[in-house]
């Protein structure tokens, strides 16, 4: 990286992770779009089989299968990225093999990695990537909100005359939490740990937003 910028190295890491996970991420985004398109049909299925839970479950799964959708695709992408976040924190904020950046332990480098001539913890020469950054933390939360808004399927309006439905209420609560609560959690996590984690979330969310816009436009 130019001037040994660790922040730019994190962005490059995100890019590599996104490229590796692109097929899985693309499937997850398409899954969310299909769920939005299926919402009217799922409501019709629910009204048709409201008195038969077994038939309702079977018809719902048939609708998913017919649309070529995997309901667990989005969750899988999230879990795969968790080790990357922990790795970034331990390498950047805690150091590795007892040596914290900007110091380098050449014994732990891969054979194809040359020893950097310089390592800068100042991202673009502006702020320490190992310190806390409120601005980056808020940027992580804001981009998380728009990323979620573009990917989670909106639920149909609640029928005021319908009987209380625990499953429907649970889905609505989960949607609200993902849309409004998760960004606040991201802000807290990004600020509590370090600017390195916040930067990872920002770049990752921006990539997810671009991907969702492309899928929504061309599907």
VOPAGU-2260 file (C-alpha; in pm, 1 decimal, decimal comma):
REM VOPAGU-2260
SITE   aa  ch    i         X         Y         Z
SITE  UNK   A    0       0,0       0,0       0,0
SITE  UNK   A    1     119,8     360,1     -61,9
SITE  UNK   A    2     315,6     482,3     241,5
SITE  UNK   A    3     236,5     151,6     415,9
SITE  UNK   A    4    -118,6     277,0     490,9
SITE  UNK   A    5    -289,7      13,6     707,7
SITE  UNK   A    6    -628,6     173,1     637,5
SITE  UNK   A    7    -583,0     117,5     264,0
SITE  UNK   A    8    -474,4    -239,1     342,4
SITE  UNK   A    9    -806,5    -291,1     523,8
SITE  UNK   A   10    -996,9    -160,2     221,2
SITE  UNK   A   11    -800,6    -399,3      -0,1
SITE  UNK   A   12    -884,3    -682,1     241,3
SITE  UNK   A   13   -1254,4    -597,5     219,6
SITE  UNK   A   14   -1230,4    -595,9    -160,5
SITE  UNK   A   15   -1070,5    -941,6    -161,7
SITE  UNK   A   16   -1329,9   -1078,8      82,1
SITE  UNK   A   17   -1612,7    -932,3    -126,8
SITE  UNK   A   18   -1471,5   -1083,0    -446,1
SITE  UNK   A   19   -1440,5   -1426,0    -283,1
SITE  UNK   A   20   -1790,2   -1404,4    -135,5
SITE  UNK   A   21   -1945,8   -1238,6    -441,4
SITE  UNK   A   22   -2136,5   -1546,1    -567,7
SITE  UNK   A   23   -2277,2   -1607,1    -219,9
SITE  UNK   A   24   -2353,2   -1237,8    -161,5
SITE  UNK   A   25   -2521,5   -1206,0    -500,7
SITE  UNK   A   26   -2742,1   -1500,8    -418,3
SITE  UNK   A   27   -2831,8   -1342,4     -83,0
SITE  UNK   A   28   -2929,0   -1011,3    -246,5
SITE  UNK   A   29   -3135,4   -1192,1    -508,9
SITE  UNK   A   30   -3299,7   -1391,8    -231,2
SITE  UNK   A   31   -3410,8   -1072,3     -57,7
SITE  UNK   A   32   -3544,5    -933,4    -386,1
SITE  UNK   A   33   -3736,3   -1254,5    -454,5
SITE  UNK   A   34   -3886,1   -1235,3    -106,0
SITE  UNK   A   35   -4012,2    -885,1    -181,0
SITE  UNK   A   36   -4166,1   -1008,8    -504,8
SITE  UNK   A   37   -4316,6   -1312,3    -330,9
SITE  UNK   A   38   -4479,0   -1108,6     -51,9
SITE  UNK   A   39   -4824,4   -1086,1    -221,3
SITE  UNK   A   40   -4818,9   -1457,1    -309,8
SITE  UNK   A   41   -4713,5   -1555,7      43,0
SITE  UNK   A   42   -4998,7   -1349,5     185,2
SITE  UNK   A   43   -5238,9   -1525,9     -50,3
SITE  UNK   A   44   -5102,6   -1864,4      59,9
SITE  UNK   A   45   -5139,5   -1763,0     423,1
SITE  UNK   A   46   -5503,0   -1659,8     370,3
SITE  UNK   A   47   -5577,4   -1980,4     181,1
SITE  UNK   A   48   -5426,1   -2216,5     438,3
SITE  UNK   A   49   -5477,1   -2016,1     757,1
SITE  UNK   A   50   -5653,9   -2309,3     923,7
SITE  UNK   A   51   -5400,0   -2574,6     819,6
SITE  UNK   A   52   -5045,3   -2512,6     937,5
SITE  UNK   A   53   -4901,2   -2816,7     763,2
SITE  UNK   A   54   -5048,8   -2714,6     428,8
SITE  UNK   A   55   -4934,0   -2356,5     487,9
SITE  UNK   A   56   -4573,1   -2465,9     552,5
SITE  UNK   A   57   -4574,5   -2697,6     250,8
SITE  UNK   A   58   -4720,4   -2432,6      18,1
SITE  UNK   A   59   -4473,5   -2172,0     144,2
SITE  UNK   A   60   -4174,3   -2399,1      84,2
SITE  UNK   A   61   -4309,6   -2486,5    -260,9
SITE  UNK   A   62   -4328,6   -2114,9    -341,7
SITE  UNK   A   63   -3968,5   -2067,5    -227,0
SITE  UNK   A   64   -3854,9   -2368,0    -430,7
SITE  UNK   A   65   -4041,2   -2253,8    -740,9
SITE  UNK   A   66   -3877,3   -1911,7    -715,9
SITE  UNK   A   67   -3534,1   -2073,9    -671,6
SITE  UNK   A   68   -3475,6   -1910,6    -334,3
SITE  UNK   A   69   -3266,8   -2018,0     -35,7
SITE  UNK   A   70   -3402,9   -1842,9     278,6
SITE  UNK   A   71   -3073,2   -1899,1     465,5
SITE  UNK   A   72   -2843,2   -1737,1     206,3
SITE  UNK   A   73   -2829,5   -1397,2     381,9
SITE  UNK   A   74   -2750,2   -1547,1     721,8
SITE  UNK   A   75   -2468,0   -1756,8     577,6
SITE  UNK   A   76   -2295,7   -1452,5     425,1
SITE  UNK   A   77   -2308,9   -1274,3     761,9
SITE  UNK   A   78   -2156,0   -1563,5     955,6
SITE  UNK   A   79   -1875,9   -1614,6     702,3
SITE  UNK   A   80   -1760,0   -1252,9     751,2
SITE  UNK   A   81   -1746,3   -1266,9    1133,5
SITE  UNK   A   82   -1399,1   -1433,0    1145,7
SITE  UNK   A   83   -1264,9   -1157,4     918,5
SITE  UNK   A   84   -1385,8    -887,4    1159,7
SITE  UNK   A   85   -1223,6   -1061,8    1457,7
SITE  UNK   A   86    -901,0   -1113,9    1261,7
SITE  UNK   A   87    -880,8    -744,1    1173,7
SITE  UNK   A   88    -934,3    -644,4    1535,5
SITE  UNK   A   89    -665,6    -874,7    1673,5
SITE  UNK   A   90    -412,0    -790,0    1402,8
SITE  UNK   A   91    -461,2    -412,4    1397,6
SITE  UNK   A   92    -571,4    -328,8    1751,2
SITE  UNK   A   93    -408,6    -606,3    1955,0
SITE  UNK   A   94    -111,1    -699,2    1741,7
SITE  UNK   A   95      -6,0   -1053,5    1658,9
SITE  UNK   A   96     257,9   -1284,0    1803,7
SITE  UNK   A   97     309,3   -1033,2    2082,5
SITE  UNK   A   98     404,6    -753,1    1843,5
SITE  UNK   A   99     158,8    -472,3    1769,0
SITE  UNK   A  100     161,3    -268,2    1449,8
SITE  UNK   A  101     340,7     -65,7    1323,9
SITE  UNK   A  102     613,0    -307,9    1436,5
SITE  UNK   A  103     646,1    -616,0    1214,9
SITE  UNK   A  104     748,6    -966,6    1314,8
SITE  UNK   A  105     904,3   -1107,3     994,0
SITE  UNK   A  106     882,2   -1462,2    1128,9
SITE  UNK   A  107     502,2   -1471,0    1086,9
SITE  UNK   A  108     492,4   -1334,7     730,0
SITE  UNK   A  109     402,9   -1566,3     444,0
SITE  UNK   A  110     689,1   -1652,8     210,1
SITE  UNK   A  111     543,4   -1439,7     -70,3
SITE  UNK   A  112     505,5   -1128,4     150,3
SITE  UNK   A  113     803,1    -895,2     161,5
SITE  UNK   A  114     880,1    -702,9     479,7
SITE  UNK   A  115     718,5    -356,3     445,2
SITE  UNK   A  116     966,8     -71,1     440,9
SITE  UNK   A  117     717,4     143,3     632,5
SITE  UNK   A  118     387,9      93,3     814,1
SITE  UNK   A  119     156,7     387,0     882,3
SITE  UNK   A  120    -133,9     363,8    1124,1
SITE  UNK   A  121    -266,0     698,6     997,0
SITE  UNK   A  122    -540,0     633,9     742,8
SITE  UNK   A  123    -478,1     872,7     450,7
SITE  UNK   A  124    -250,7    1059,0     689,3
SITE  UNK   A  125    -549,9    1186,4     888,3
SITE  UNK   A  126    -629,9     966,7    1191,4
SITE  UNK   A  127    -498,0     667,1    1379,5
SITE  UNK   A  128    -664,8     348,7    1256,1
SITE  UNK   A  129    -617,3     183,3    1596,1
SITE  UNK   A  130    -796,2     463,1    1783,4
SITE  UNK   A  131   -1169,6     522,7    1813,9
SITE  UNK   A  132   -1341,1     728,4    1545,4
SITE  UNK   A  133   -1692,2     856,1    1611,2
SITE  UNK   A  134   -1725,9     981,5    1252,7
SITE  UNK   A  135   -1640,3     640,9    1104,7
SITE  UNK   A  136   -1864,9     466,5    1358,3
SITE  UNK   A  137   -2163,0     680,7    1252,8
SITE  UNK   A  138   -2074,0     624,4     887,2
SITE  UNK   A  139   -2080,4     250,1     956,3
SITE  UNK   A  140   -2426,5     276,6    1114,1
SITE  UNK   A  141   -2568,8     494,9     835,9
SITE  UNK   A  142   -2439,4     271,1     558,4
SITE  UNK   A  143   -2571,7     -31,5     751,0
SITE  UNK   A  144   -2919,6     128,2     754,5
SITE  UNK   A  145   -2926,4     185,7     378,6
SITE  UNK   A  146   -2775,7    -156,2     308,2
SITE  UNK   A  147   -3046,6    -323,1     516,5
SITE  UNK   A  148   -3321,4    -108,0     365,6
SITE  UNK   A  149   -3220,5    -218,5      16,8
SITE  UNK   A  150   -3200,5    -588,7     100,3
SITE  UNK   A  151   -3464,4    -688,5     356,8
SITE  UNK   A  152   -3807,1    -754,7     206,0
SITE  UNK   A  153   -4079,0    -512,7     323,4
SITE  UNK   A  154   -4379,1    -682,1     478,7
SITE  UNK   A  155   -4730,3    -611,8     346,6
SITE  UNK   A  156   -4946,8    -369,7     547,0
SITE  UNK   A  157   -5104,1    -520,3     857,2
SITE  UNK   A  158   -5466,7    -624,5     816,9
SITE  UNK   A  159   -5651,8    -447,3    1098,0
SITE  UNK   A  160   -5938,7    -698,3    1085,0
SITE  UNK   A  161   -5713,4   -1005,5    1100,2
SITE  UNK   A  162   -5669,6   -1205,1    1417,9
SITE  UNK   A  163   -5340,0   -1165,8    1609,4
SITE  UNK   A  164   -5064,2   -1373,4    1450,6
SITE  UNK   A  165   -4749,9   -1446,7    1653,3
SITE  UNK   A  166   -4543,4   -1538,3    1345,7
SITE  UNK   A  167   -4644,7   -1221,2    1160,9
SITE  UNK   A  168   -4570,7   -1005,9    1466,3
SITE  UNK   A  169   -4232,0   -1175,0    1507,0
SITE  UNK   A  170   -4139,9   -1110,7    1143,8
SITE  UNK   A  171   -4239,9    -745,2    1172,9
SITE  UNK   A  172   -4037,0    -703,5    1490,8
SITE  UNK   A  173   -3733,1    -867,3    1330,0
SITE  UNK   A  174   -3760,3    -638,5    1026,8
SITE  UNK   A  175   -3780,8    -330,6    1248,5
SITE  UNK   A  176   -3484,5    -445,0    1456,2
SITE  UNK   A  177   -3272,8    -518,3    1149,2
SITE  UNK   A  178   -3360,2    -181,1     996,2
SITE  UNK   A  179   -3341,1      48,0    1299,8
SITE  UNK   A  180   -3171,2    -137,4    1587,1
SITE  UNK   A  181   -2887,2    -306,6    1398,1
SITE  UNK   A  182   -2734,4      24,7    1276,7
SITE  UNK   A  183   -2711,4     143,4    1639,2
SITE  UNK   A  184   -2544,9    -185,0    1736,5
SITE  UNK   A  185   -2297,5    -140,5    1451,2
SITE  UNK   A  186   -2221,7     215,0    1569,1
SITE  UNK   A  187   -2155,1      94,8    1923,8
SITE  UNK   A  188   -1937,8    -198,1    1811,7
SITE  UNK   A  189   -1746,7      11,6    1556,4
SITE  UNK   A  190   -1673,9     285,3    1810,3
SITE  UNK   A  191   -1596,5      51,9    2101,1
SITE  UNK   A  192   -1327,1    -146,7    1923,3
SITE  UNK   A  193   -1134,9      71,1    1677,7
SITE  UNK   A  194   -1150,2     273,1    1358,3
SITE  UNK   A  195   -1020,1     -35,3    1176,5
SITE  UNK   A  196   -1345,1    -222,9    1247,2
SITE  UNK   A  197   -1552,9      85,2    1162,3
SITE  UNK   A  198   -1369,6     119,9     830,9
SITE  UNK   A  199   -1434,1    -245,7     752,4
SITE  UNK   A  200   -1808,7    -200,2     811,8
SITE  UNK   A  201   -1824,7     119,3     604,3
SITE  UNK   A  202   -1649,4     -28,0     300,0
SITE  UNK   A  203   -1836,8    -358,4     331,7
SITE  UNK   A  204   -2174,1    -181,4     354,9
SITE  UNK   A  205   -2098,5      44,1      58,5
SITE  UNK   A  206   -2010,9    -264,1    -147,3
SITE  UNK   A  207   -2338,0    -427,9     -36,9
SITE  UNK   A  208   -2535,8    -115,0    -131,8
SITE  UNK   A  209   -2379,9    -101,8    -479,7
SITE  UNK   A  210   -2442,7    -472,0    -526,6
SITE  UNK   A  211   -2806,6    -439,9    -420,0
SITE  UNK   A  212   -2863,4    -144,2    -653,5
SITE  UNK   A  213   -2717,5    -336,7    -947,0
SITE  UNK   A  214   -2928,7    -646,1    -873,4
SITE  UNK   A  215   -3247,8    -442,2    -823,4
SITE  UNK   A  216   -3189,3    -259,0   -1150,9
SITE  UNK   A  217   -3103,9    -553,0   -1375,8
SITE  UNK   A  218   -3305,9    -840,4   -1236,1
